[in-house]
Amino acid sequence: MKKLFLNLFASLLLFSGCESLDYIPGNQMSEQNFWLTEDHARQAAVGMYEAMRADWCFGMEFTFDMCSDIADGTTPWADISRGASFASNSSGVQNHWQYLYELVHRANTVIRNVKNMPINSETINRVTGEAKFLRAMAYFRMLNCWGGVPYYDESCDINEQFSNLSAPRSSAEEIRDHVLADLSDAIELLPVKWESSDLGRATKGAAYALRGKVYLYSSQWEKAKNDFEEIVYDKSTQYGYSLHPDYNDLFRLYNGRHSDEMIFSIQSIDGNTSGYALNIVGYFGNKSTLRLIASNCIVPSVKLVDMYENLDGTPFDWDTLFPGYSDGGSELRRKYMCVAIDQGSIRVTDTLDCDTLKVADAYRNRDPRLSLNVITPYSHYLGTDAGSNPMDKQFVLADPSKGGSPMEAMAFMRNSEGWNSYFWRKWIPTGNLDGYWGEYNRTPYEFPLIRLGDVILMLAEAYNELGMIDKAVVELNKIRSRVGMPLLNNGDTWLAVNGKEEMSERIRRERAFELAGEGQRYWDLRRWGMLEQSVCDARDIFGDLMYTRSYQPRHELWPIPLVEMERNRNLTQNPGW
């Protein structure tokens, strides 16, 4: 979709409406002079994808991990993640609502107009399929956030109805039925593949995967299984999806590189001012990443890091390495973990009581995905110096009472909050990518919204719920095998799966290990009914409090933004808000 995004039509589109609709029609193209040619149909598709990848639509998907137990952070979902969200003050809730409806109205405009265009029927079908896929994607997210919402289809023309969008909320079941109907249509209309110049456009396989996910979320296990099997096992056609052989490389695809694991992804053009790329580093980066100066900060949680298994598949336990670590409190942990550095932040001056090799091995001798996803203490990261030139940095836990503090301009690294937290390695470029990357707020990697690894784990979940545990093990082992982790049911007692509940726990943990940093965990916890039990205060590596979290039953559904209720008097609020 690189060429798609280069098209200037995105800046000229008339479809700037949303449910709240800050609508300025000054640069509209009229229906009389636009919906005429094959190129116009293509340009209309560009407008939908532009809306989809906007930050507040799906362009910050990775940030939802901070609403779960595997990441901590300051923005953009602080009110949601800390349990302080209120309908009257949550800009994130309002923005997500607004931008999702923006995508809906763009898709509706395309569906309504493209069917009457004097062009090839194949083009009409494909563009209509894309629009229905993207509309389903938007409504599925709204369903997960708010439950039932007002439903507008292509019969709603915002040019005529802008001031009178007053539909009441449809039920959650009605919204789900609309989503499934759109995805069934998309499956029939979309191609299996596009030409390389259109990489990133929705495909038949993406529609199957998303429909399977909708079924999974509503516990329709057999239907979910059938849709996932369709693309995992190429049931009716050759989709060509396969697990990327290198887990680390999968999240470093730039400058035109693509993986067959990506089923539906957001493309990047480049990481400089002339291109387009998601702002992942602006949220996940440390201050040694192009000397990041943004105040956004999302970091891997201590819980995520401690979840990763040992290399042999046994559970990890700090107390086997450092006696009393778990209950010893901050002072003891600092004794085990901290060194002293000089005031210039250039070198370690004293290891104190810390065996740095032992600490480093506590992380290295674990599931390889830990060190690939997270920068851990006493490991290195290729960041940049003050001039954005590649420079090796080390993550040390420095005792400020014994010397200096880490500085990103020198040999060591820190985050923007001053937390003693872990850092993300996943998605974070190394150095300046040989000059390819020059802006910290443009991360030039292909980002998956749906990828095969996720689908395989969802298929395993569907199998398990249907009592097909052996098949679930086969699927989950595909994911473990890629990173060299021992397989379930391989003869080791600690890797044996004895029943559905044990397998469910394995799947839940494997999804956390595999999909960390991709924004899936929050939605998983909610659909599993595990959000409440997952909520805990955010603490640093030493156990010191970073901030508090709380839970109330009303947090299971987001509040309808008050500004929307003021605009549409037919809206009702969710329980507890």
Backbone torsions as a table, in degrees:
resi	resn	phi	psi	omega
1	MET	NA	11.4	179.2
2	LYS	-58.8	-48.5	-179.9
3	LYS	-65.7	-31.4	177.9
4	LEU	-60.1	-45.8	-176.2
5	PHE	-73.1	-20.4	179.0
6	LEU	-75.1	-16.6	-177.4
7	ASN	-66.7	129.6	-174.9
8	LEU	-75.4	-4.9	-178.1
9	PHE	-61.1	-27.5	-178.1
10	ALA	-56.6	-31.1	-179.1
11	SER	-84.4	-6.0	-176.1
12	LEU	-112.2	-4.5	-171.6
13	LEU	-62.8	146.5	176.8
14	LEU	-79.7	-14.0	-169.8
15	PHE	-86.3	72.2	178.5
16	SER	-106.5	26.1	-179.7
17	GLY	-90.4	160.4	172.0
18	CYS	-155.7	-179.7	-177.1
19	GLU	-58.5	-36.2	176.5
20	SER	-89.5	-28.2	163.7
21	LEU	54.6	72.9	167.5
22	ASP	-77.6	87.5	-162.2
23	TYR	-103.7	117.3	179.2
24	ILE	-123.4	104.2	-172.3
25	PRO	-87.5	20.7	-171.3
26	GLY	-64.0	-30.2	-176.1
27	ASN	-114.3	31.0	-178.6
28	GLN	-65.6	145.1	163.6
29	MET	-95.3	134.4	-176.9
30	SER	-79.8	156.8	177.2
31	GLU	-64.6	-23.2	-178.4
32	GLN	-72.1	-30.4	-176.2
33	ASN	-114.5	10.0	-179.2
34	PHE	-115.1	-57.1	-168.6
35	TRP	-75.4	70.2	-171.6
36	LEU	-128.0	-32.0	-168.7
37	THR	-126.2	167.6	175.6
38	GLU	-58.8	-39.4	-179.7
39	ASP	-66.2	-35.4	176.8
40	HIS	-63.1	-40.4	178.5
41	ALA	-63.0	-41.0	178.5
42	ARG	-65.1	-42.3	179.1
43	GLN	-63.9	-36.1	176.9
44	ALA	-62.8	-37.5	176.8
45	ALA	-63.8	-39.1	177.9
46	VAL	-55.6	-43.6	-178.6
47	GLY	-61.0	-36.3	177.7
48	MET	-67.4	-44.7	-179.2
49	TYR	-68.4	-33.2	174.8
50	GLU	-59.4	-42.6	178.6
51	ALA	-67.3	-39.7	-177.7
52	MET	-63.0	-41.9	-174.2
53	ARG	-90.1	5.6	175.1
54	ALA	-60.3	148.7	-174.8
55	ASP	-50.2	-50.4	-173.1
56	TRP	-83.8	2.0	173.4
57	CYS	-97.6	-89.2	177.6
58	PHE	-122.1	8.3	-176.9
59	GLY	-80.0	-8.2	174.4
60	MET	-121.4	34.8	-175.6
61	GLU	-56.8	-37.2	-178.5
62	PHE	-61.4	-25.4	-175.1
63	THR	-72.2	-16.4	-178.4
64	PHE	-66.4	-16.1	176.0
65	ASP	-60.1	-27.5	-179.2
66	MET	-70.8	-12.5	175.2
67	CYS	-86.9	0.8	-177.0
68	SER	-116.7	-168.8	-178.0
69	ASP	-89.2	0.9	-175.9
70	ILE	-104.8	1.4	178.3
71	ALA	-152.5	152.7	175.9
72	ASP	-124.5	152.0	-178.4
73	GLY	-173.0	175.2	-177.5
74	THR	-103.9	-41.4	-178.9
75	THR	-144.7	157.8	9.6
76	PRO	-97.8	0.8	-172.3
77	TRP	-115.9	36.7	-176.4
78	ALA	-57.9	-42.2	-177.9
79	ASP	-66.1	-40.2	178.1
80	ILE	-66.8	-50.0	-172.6
81	SER	-68.7	-27.6	-177.3
82	ARG	-97.2	-0.7	177.9
83	GLY	79.6	20.0	-176.4
84	ALA	-109.5	14.0	-175.1
85	SER	-71.8	130.7	175.9
86	PHE	-129.4	146.8	-176.1
87	ALA	-58.4	-28.2	-174.5
88	SER	-84.7	-14.6	-172.4
89	ASN	-134.1	9.9	-176.0
90	SER	-96.5	98.0	179.5
91	SER	-67.2	-33.0	179.2
92	GLY	-63.7	-42.5	178.2
93	VAL	-62.5	-45.8	179.3
94	GLN	-62.9	-45.2	-178.0
95	ASN	-64.0	-41.4	-178.9
96	HIS	-64.5	-43.4	176.3
97	TRP	-56.8	-49.9	-175.1
98	GLN	-62.7	-45.5	-175.3
99	TYR	-75.8	-28.6	174.3
100	LEU	-67.5	-40.5	176.4
101	TYR	-69.4	-29.3	172.9
102	GLU	-57.2	-45.6	178.7
103	LEU	-64.6	-41.7	178.6
104	VAL	-58.6	-46.9	-176.4
105	HIS	-70.6	-32.7	174.3
106	ARG	-65.5	-43.9	178.6
107	ALA	-62.9	-41.4	178.9
108	ASN	-61.0	-41.8	-179.9
109	THR	-62.7	-39.9	178.7
110	VAL	-66.1	-48.8	-178.0
111	ILE	-59.0	-42.5	-176.6
112	ARG	-67.0	-37.8	-171.9
113	ASN	-95.1	-33.0	-172.5
114	VAL	-69.5	-27.5	-176.0
115	LYS	-63.7	-24.6	-178.8
116	ASN	-101.9	8.7	-178.8
117	MET	-72.8	142.8	179.4
118	PRO	-82.1	61.2	-176.1
119	ILE	-133.4	177.8	179.9
120	ASN	-55.8	134.3	-178.6
121	SER	-64.0	-30.3	178.6
122	GLU	-63.5	-41.4	177.9
123	THR	-64.6	-43.8	178.3
124	ILE	-57.7	-45.4	-178.7
125	ASN	-64.3	-43.7	-177.2
126	ARG	-66.9	-44.9	-179.5
127	VAL	-66.5	-38.2	175.8
128	THR	-63.6	-40.5	176.6
129	GLY	-61.3	-41.9	177.0
130	GLU	-61.5	-44.4	-178.0
131	ALA	-64.0	-40.2	179.8
132	LYS	-69.8	-36.6	176.0
133	PHE	-61.4	-48.5	-176.9
134	LEU	-69.8	-35.6	175.3
135	ARG	-64.3	-41.6	177.4
136	ALA	-62.8	-40.7	179.2
137	MET	-60.0	-43.3	-179.5
138	ALA	-67.4	-46.6	-178.4
139	TYR	-68.9	-32.3	176.6
140	PHE	-63.9	-40.6	176.0
141	ARG	-65.2	-42.5	178.6
142	MET	-62.0	-39.3	177.1
143	LEU	-58.5	-42.3	-178.7
144	ASN	-72.7	-29.6	179.7
145	CYS	-81.3	-48.9	-167.8
146	TRP	-119.2	-7.0	-170.8
147	GLY	79.4	-134.3	178.0
148	GLY	-68.5	141.2	179.3
149	VAL	-138.3	166.0	174.0
150	PRO	-60.3	135.1	-178.7
151	TYR	-108.0	124.0	175.6
152	TYR	-122.7	125.9	175.3
153	ASP	-107.6	-164.9	-174.2
154	GLU	-67.0	-13.3	176.2
155	SER	-71.6	-13.5	177.7
156	CYS	-89.7	110.9	177.4
157	ASP	-101.9	108.7	-174.2
158	ILE	-68.9	-20.1	175.2
159	ASN	-62.9	-30.4	-179.3
160	GLU	-100.5	-28.3	-170.9
161	GLN	-113.1	12.9	-175.4
162	PHE	-52.0	-44.2	-175.1
163	SER	-86.4	4.6	-174.6
164	ASN	-138.8	38.8	176.1
165	LEU	-84.4	93.4	-170.6
166	SER	-130.7	27.4	179.7
167	ALA	-64.8	138.9	173.4
168	PRO	-72.2	172.8	178.9
169	ARG	-70.8	128.8	166.9
170	SER	-75.2	160.4	178.2
171	SER	-72.3	162.0	177.5
172	ALA	-59.6	-39.6	-179.7
173	GLU	-64.2	-39.7	178.6
174	GLU	-65.5	-42.2	177.8
175	ILE	-62.8	-43.3	179.4
176	ARG	-61.5	-41.8	178.7
177	ASP	-62.4	-40.3	177.2
178	HIS	-63.2	-42.8	-179.9
179	VAL	-61.4	-46.7	-179.1
180	LEU	-64.7	-37.8	178.2
181	ALA	-64.9	-42.5	178.2
182	ASP	-62.6	-42.0	-178.0
183	LEU	-70.4	-34.5	175.5
184	SER	-63.9	-41.2	175.6
185	ASP	-64.0	-42.3	-178.7
186	ALA	-62.0	-38.7	178.0
187	ILE	-58.8	-39.5	-179.5
188	GLU	-74.0	-29.8	-171.0
189	LEU	-97.6	-25.9	-172.5
190	LEU	-85.7	151.4	176.6
191	PRO	-78.9	160.7	174.7
192	VAL	-69.4	-38.3	179.2
193	LYS	-141.3	158.7	171.0
194	TRP	-112.4	167.4	171.6
195	GLU	-64.7	157.5	-176.3
196	SER	-59.0	-29.4	179.5
197	SER	-68.2	-17.3	-179.8
198	ASP	-110.5	23.3	179.6
199	LEU	-55.0	130.5	178.9
200	GLY	108.9	-13.0	177.8
201	ARG	-76.0	151.8	-177.0
202	ALA	-60.4	143.8	-178.3
203	THR	-126.6	172.1	176.9
204	LYS	-58.5	-43.2	-179.5
205	GLY	-63.2	-38.4	177.6
206	ALA	-63.0	-39.5	179.5
207	ALA	-67.0	-40.5	175.1
208	TYR	-61.5	-45.1	-177.5
209	ALA	-62.9	-43.6	-179.3
210	LEU	-69.5	-38.4	177.3
211	ARG	-64.5	-39.9	175.8
212	GLY	-60.3	-37.9	179.0
213	LYS	-66.8	-40.1	176.9
214	VAL	-61.7	-44.4	176.9
215	TYR	-61.9	-43.3	-179.3
216	LEU	-60.3	-43.9	-177.9
217	TYR	-65.9	-22.8	179.1
218	SER	-105.6	18.0	174.7
219	SER	61.9	27.5	173.8
220	GLN	-92.6	75.8	-165.7
221	TRP	-64.2	-42.8	-177.5
222	GLU	-63.7	-44.5	179.4
223	LYS	-66.7	-39.3	176.7
224	ALA	-61.5	-46.8	178.9
225	LYS	-55.6	-46.6	-177.2
226	ASN	-61.7	-42.4	-179.6
227	ASP	-69.0	-40.6	179.7
228	PHE	-68.3	-40.4	177.8
229	GLU	-61.5	-34.3	-179.2
230	GLU	-53.0	-43.8	-176.0
231	ILE	-97.6	-26.1	177.6
232	VAL	-71.3	-36.9	-175.9
233	TYR	-112.1	13.3	176.8
234	ASP	49.2	55.2	-171.3
235	LYS	-64.5	-45.1	-175.2
236	SER	-114.7	-12.6	178.5
237	THR	-160.0	171.4	179.7
238	GLN	-91.1	97.9	179.5
239	TYR	-76.7	-32.6	174.9
240	GLY	84.4	15.6	178.4
241	TYR	-80.6	144.6	176.3
242	SER	-154.9	152.8	177.2
243	LEU	-66.3	133.0	176.1
244	HIS	-63.1	133.6	-174.3
245	PRO	-65.6	-24.6	-175.8
246	ASP	-119.5	109.7	-177.2
247	TYR	-57.8	-43.4	-178.7
248	ASN	-64.6	-43.8	-177.1
249	ASP	-66.1	-26.9	-179.3
250	LEU	-57.6	-29.6	-176.5
251	PHE	-103.9	22.0	179.0
252	ARG	-137.6	40.2	-179.4
253	LEU	-91.9	109.0	-178.7
254	TYR	-140.6	169.7	177.6
255	ASN	57.4	43.0	174.8
256	GLY	94.0	-7.1	179.6
257	ARG	-75.7	145.1	-176.7
258	HIS	-141.7	153.4	178.3
259	SER	-119.7	144.7	176.0
260	ASP	-72.0	-4.1	174.0
261	GLU	-78.5	-23.1	-177.6
262	MET	-76.1	118.6	179.0
263	ILE	-94.7	-42.9	172.5
264	PHE	-148.2	119.4	-171.1
265	SER	-141.3	159.5	174.1
266	ILE	-92.7	123.3	-177.8
267	GLN	-83.9	159.4	172.5
268	SER	-123.5	143.7	176.3
269	ILE	-87.6	-54.0	171.9
270	ASP	-165.7	-177.3	-176.2
271	GLY	-107.4	23.6	-178.9
272	ASN	-119.3	-176.3	-170.5
273	THR	-66.5	-22.0	-176.0
274	SER	-85.8	-9.3	-172.7
275	GLY	-116.0	-166.1	177.8
276	TYR	-129.1	133.1	174.2
277	ALA	-157.5	153.6	-179.0
278	LEU	-69.1	153.1	-179.9
279	ASN	-91.3	63.9	179.4
280	ILE	-76.8	-45.9	-178.0
281	VAL	-62.2	-31.9	178.9
282	GLY	-60.5	-20.0	178.1
283	TYR	-110.7	-39.0	-174.2
284	PHE	-96.0	-14.7	-172.2
285	GLY	-73.6	157.9	171.4
286	ASN	-99.3	174.5	-173.6
287	LYS	-76.2	-1.1	172.5
288	SER	-95.3	1.1	179.0
289	THR	-89.3	97.7	-173.0
290	LEU	50.9	32.1	-178.6
291	ARG	50.9	54.2	-178.7
292	LEU	-50.9	129.4	-179.2
293	ILE	-115.2	-1.7	-178.8
294	ALA	-68.5	153.7	-179.5
295	SER	-87.6	-7.2	177.7
296	ASN	-64.9	142.6	-178.5
297	CYS	-154.0	113.6	172.0
298	ILE	-126.9	127.3	-174.8
299	VAL	-129.1	153.8	174.7
300	PRO	-63.5	142.4	-179.3
301	SER	-82.2	159.3	174.4
302	VAL	-61.0	-37.2	-179.9
303	LYS	-61.2	-44.3	178.4
304	LEU	-58.2	-49.4	-176.8
305	VAL	-61.2	-43.0	-177.7
306	ASP	-71.7	-18.3	179.2
307	MET	-71.4	-31.3	-174.0
308	TYR	-62.5	134.9	-176.0
309	GLU	-74.9	163.5	168.4
310	ASN	-67.3	164.8	-177.1
311	LEU	-59.0	-28.3	180.0
312	ASP	-87.8	2.9	178.1
313	GLY	91.4	-2.5	176.5
314	THR	-77.1	154.7	178.0
315	PRO	-63.9	144.3	177.2
316	PHE	-83.1	142.1	179.4
317	ASP	-143.9	117.1	-179.9
318	TRP	-58.4	-33.4	-173.7
319	ASP	-67.6	-22.2	176.8
320	THR	-71.2	-22.7	179.0
321	LEU	-97.1	-41.3	-176.7
322	PHE	-130.3	97.7	-175.9
323	PRO	-53.6	131.5	177.5
324	GLY	82.1	4.5	-174.4
325	TYR	-59.4	-45.2	-172.7
326	SER	-64.3	-39.2	-175.8
327	ASP	-106.7	3.0	-172.6
328	GLY	-80.9	-11.9	178.0
329	GLY	81.6	177.4	-172.9
330	SER	-60.8	-41.7	-175.4
331	GLU	-62.4	-45.3	179.7
332	LEU	-65.9	-41.0	-179.3
333	ARG	-64.6	-39.5	175.9
334	ARG	-62.0	-38.4	178.6
335	LYS	-61.4	-42.3	179.3
336	TYR	-70.6	-29.6	-163.9
337	MET	-110.7	-20.8	-167.2
338	CYS	-99.0	148.8	172.9
339	VAL	-124.4	176.3	174.3
340	ALA	-110.6	140.2	175.4
341	ILE	-122.8	163.9	-178.2
342	ASP	-76.4	165.6	-177.6
343	GLN	-63.9	-24.3	179.3
344	GLY	-84.2	-2.3	178.8
345	SER	58.2	45.5	-177.8
346	ILE	-114.2	-34.7	-174.6
347	ARG	-148.1	158.2	172.7
348	VAL	-79.0	124.8	-178.7
349	THR	-95.6	-25.0	-177.8
350	ASP	-159.3	128.1	177.3
351	THR	-80.4	-5.1	178.7
352	LEU	53.9	-127.8	179.5
353	ASP	-97.7	11.9	-174.7
354	CYS	-93.1	126.0	170.8
355	ASP	-90.9	92.9	-171.6
356	THR	-63.2	-33.1	178.1
357	LEU	-66.6	-40.0	179.7
358	LYS	-66.8	-39.8	177.3
359	VAL	-64.4	-46.7	-179.6
360	ALA	-60.3	-41.1	-179.2
361	ASP	-68.3	-25.3	177.2
362	ALA	-60.8	-26.3	177.5
363	TYR	-98.3	-38.5	-175.8
364	ARG	-69.5	-31.8	-177.2
365	ASN	-88.6	45.6	-177.2
366	ARG	-132.2	179.5	171.8
367	ASP	-43.2	122.7	-176.4
368	PRO	-54.4	-24.7	-179.9
369	ARG	-65.0	-23.4	176.9
370	LEU	-61.5	-53.2	-177.8
371	SER	-72.4	-20.6	176.7
372	LEU	-82.6	-28.1	-179.3
373	ASN	-92.8	-27.3	-169.7
374	VAL	-130.4	137.7	168.7
375	ILE	-84.5	116.7	-172.9
376	THR	-108.3	160.1	-176.2
377	PRO	-54.6	135.7	177.5
378	TYR	70.1	15.3	167.3
379	SER	-98.0	170.7	-175.6
380	HIS	-113.7	156.9	177.3
381	TYR	-142.9	132.3	178.3
382	LEU	-83.3	97.7	177.4
383	GLY	-99.5	-144.5	178.4
384	THR	-137.5	158.6	175.6
385	ASP	-86.5	-168.7	-177.5
386	ALA	-63.1	-21.6	179.6
387	GLY	-100.5	16.4	179.5
388	SER	65.4	26.3	173.8
389	ASN	-94.1	145.4	-178.8
390	PRO	-54.6	136.4	-179.5
391	MET	-153.0	129.4	179.8
392	ASP	-68.8	132.0	176.7
393	LYS	-125.5	150.3	175.4
394	GLN	-118.8	144.0	175.3
395	PHE	-93.4	107.9	176.1
396	VAL	-115.1	153.0	171.3
397	LEU	-100.4	101.2	-172.2
398	ALA	-95.7	135.0	174.4
399	ASP	-86.7	106.6	-175.6
400	PRO	-65.6	-19.2	178.8
401	SER	-76.4	-10.9	-178.1
402	LYS	-111.5	3.8	-178.8
403	GLY	168.8	-141.2	-175.2
404	GLY	-90.3	-174.6	178.6
405	SER	-120.3	150.2	-179.6
406	PRO	-61.0	139.4	176.9
407	MET	-129.7	131.9	-174.8
408	GLU	-66.8	-22.1	-179.5
409	ALA	-78.0	-12.5	-176.4
410	MET	-112.4	-136.4	-169.3
411	ALA	-88.3	-14.8	-174.1
412	PHE	-118.6	173.1	-172.0
413	MET	-127.9	156.8	176.8
414	ARG	-152.2	167.7	175.7
415	ASN	-102.9	175.1	-171.3
416	SER	-76.6	-11.9	180.0
417	GLU	-99.2	-9.3	-175.4
418	GLY	75.2	14.9	178.6
419	TRP	-73.0	149.3	169.6
420	ASN	-88.6	64.5	-174.9
421	SER	-111.9	172.6	170.4
422	TYR	-77.4	172.1	177.4
423	PHE	-126.4	153.5	173.8
424	TRP	-76.4	136.4	167.1
425	ARG	-104.4	-35.0	176.7
426	LYS	-59.7	133.9	178.9
427	TRP	76.3	-8.6	-173.8
428	ILE	-93.2	116.8	-179.5
429	PRO	-60.8	152.5	176.3
430	THR	-100.1	134.1	-177.3
431	GLY	57.1	-133.2	174.8
432	ASN	-120.1	25.3	179.8
433	LEU	52.4	48.3	178.9
434	ASP	55.1	36.9	177.1
435	GLY	89.7	-5.7	-178.8
436	TYR	-71.7	-30.0	-171.9
437	TRP	-111.6	129.1	-177.2
438	GLY	-139.3	0.1	-178.6
439	GLU	-131.9	120.8	-174.5
440	TYR	-64.5	-24.1	-178.9
441	ASN	-91.0	14.8	173.4
442	ARG	-131.2	98.0	-179.4
443	THR	-91.9	115.4	-163.7
444	PRO	-86.7	34.5	-177.6
445	TYR	-106.8	148.5	172.8
446	GLU	-67.0	127.2	-176.0
447	PHE	-111.9	124.9	-176.8
448	PRO	-83.2	129.9	166.2
449	LEU	-92.4	-30.3	171.0
450	ILE	-139.7	125.3	175.2
451	ARG	-133.1	162.1	-172.8
452	LEU	-62.3	-38.3	179.5
453	GLY	-57.1	-41.8	176.4
454	ASP	-63.8	-45.8	-178.9
455	VAL	-62.6	-41.1	179.0
456	ILE	-60.8	-42.1	178.6
457	LEU	-68.6	-34.1	175.4
458	MET	-69.2	-36.0	175.8
459	LEU	-63.7	-42.0	176.5
460	ALA	-58.8	-40.3	179.4
461	GLU	-65.1	-43.5	178.7
462	ALA	-62.9	-45.5	176.9
463	TYR	-55.9	-47.0	-176.9
464	ASN	-61.8	-42.3	-179.9
465	GLU	-66.6	-24.6	178.2
466	LEU	-90.4	5.4	179.4
467	GLY	81.3	10.1	-179.1
468	MET	-96.2	66.0	-169.3
469	ILE	-67.7	-38.4	179.6
470	ASP	-60.4	-40.5	178.0
471	LYS	-68.1	-36.6	177.4
472	ALA	-62.0	-39.7	178.7
473	VAL	-63.4	-42.2	179.0
474	VAL	-57.4	-45.5	-177.9
475	GLU	-66.8	-46.7	-178.4
476	LEU	-63.7	-35.1	179.2
477	ASN	-66.0	-25.9	174.7
478	LYS	-60.5	-39.5	-178.4
479	ILE	-72.0	-42.4	179.1
480	ARG	-67.9	-37.3	-177.6
481	SER	-62.2	-38.0	-177.3
482	ARG	-57.7	-38.5	-176.3
483	VAL	-97.8	6.0	175.4
484	GLY	81.2	19.7	176.0
485	MET	-84.0	146.5	179.5
486	PRO	-61.6	147.2	-173.3
487	LEU	-82.9	152.8	173.6
488	LEU	-67.1	149.6	179.3
489	ASN	56.9	39.1	-179.3
490	ASN	-94.6	4.5	-178.1
491	GLY	111.1	-24.7	175.5
492	ASP	-74.2	132.2	-175.0
493	THR	-60.6	-35.3	-176.7
494	TRP	-75.9	-7.1	177.8
495	LEU	-110.4	8.0	177.9
496	ALA	-76.2	142.2	176.6
497	VAL	-109.9	116.0	-176.3
498	ASN	-115.3	73.6	174.6
499	GLY	108.9	171.6	-173.6
500	LYS	-62.6	-43.7	-176.2
501	GLU	-65.5	-40.8	176.8
502	GLU	-63.3	-39.7	179.3
503	MET	-67.5	-38.4	177.6
504	SER	-59.1	-43.8	179.3
505	GLU	-64.7	-39.3	177.3
506	ARG	-60.9	-43.4	-179.0
507	ILE	-65.0	-42.9	-179.2
508	ARG	-62.4	-42.2	179.3
509	ARG	-69.6	-41.4	-178.5
510	GLU	-63.5	-36.0	177.3
511	ARG	-65.0	-36.9	176.9
512	ALA	-66.3	-44.8	-179.6
513	PHE	-61.6	-46.7	-170.9
514	GLU	-78.4	-40.1	-169.5
515	LEU	-103.9	11.3	178.2
516	ALA	-54.8	136.6	179.3
517	GLY	81.8	7.5	-179.1
518	GLU	-114.4	0.0	172.8
519	GLY	83.7	14.2	-175.8
520	GLN	-91.1	-25.0	-169.2
521	ARG	-62.6	-41.2	-177.7
522	TYR	-60.0	-46.3	-179.2
523	TRP	-68.4	-34.4	175.7
524	ASP	-62.2	-50.1	-177.6
525	LEU	-59.6	-39.3	-179.2
526	ARG	-67.3	-45.1	-177.5
527	ARG	-70.9	-26.7	176.8
528	TRP	-80.1	-5.4	-175.8
529	GLY	70.0	28.4	-175.2
530	MET	-114.6	11.7	-177.6
531	LEU	-63.0	-46.2	-176.7
532	GLU	-59.4	-49.1	-176.5
533	GLN	-71.1	-15.4	-179.9
534	SER	-86.8	-15.7	-173.4
535	VAL	-75.6	123.9	176.6
536	CYS	-149.5	161.1	-179.8
537	ASP	-63.9	149.6	178.0
538	ALA	-82.5	119.4	-179.0
539	ARG	-125.3	153.9	-177.5
540	ASP	-87.2	-173.6	-175.8
541	ILE	-58.4	-31.6	-178.5
542	PHE	-88.6	-3.9	-177.8
543	GLY	92.8	2.5	179.0
544	ASP	-76.3	146.2	-176.8
545	LEU	-70.5	130.1	171.7
546	MET	-97.1	-46.1	172.8
547	TYR	-165.6	164.3	-177.7
548	THR	-96.9	154.7	174.0
549	ARG	-126.3	154.3	175.9
550	SER	-140.3	164.9	179.8
551	TYR	-136.2	139.3	169.7
552	GLN	-135.1	151.5	-178.9
553	PRO	-53.9	-30.2	-178.5
554	ARG	-65.8	-17.4	-178.6
555	HIS	-70.1	-10.4	179.1
556	GLU	-67.1	-25.7	172.3
557	LEU	-128.1	141.7	177.8
558	TRP	-72.3	156.6	175.2
559	PRO	-74.6	144.9	169.3
560	ILE	-68.0	124.9	-178.1
561	PRO	-55.7	135.1	-177.0
562	LEU	-61.5	-34.2	-179.9
563	VAL	-63.2	-32.1	177.6
564	GLU	-71.8	-35.9	179.1
565	MET	-70.2	-29.0	175.9
566	GLU	-72.2	-33.5	-179.9
567	ARG	-78.8	-32.3	-177.4
568	ASN	-125.7	99.6	-174.9
569	ARG	-71.0	-8.4	178.0
570	ASN	-85.8	-5.0	178.9
571	LEU	-77.3	144.0	172.8
572	THR	-115.4	153.3	-175.4
573	GLN	-88.0	153.7	175.2
574	ASN	-71.6	155.8	-176.7
575	PRO	-57.0	137.0	174.8
576	GLY	88.5	-11.3	-178.0
577	TRP	-102.7	NA	NA
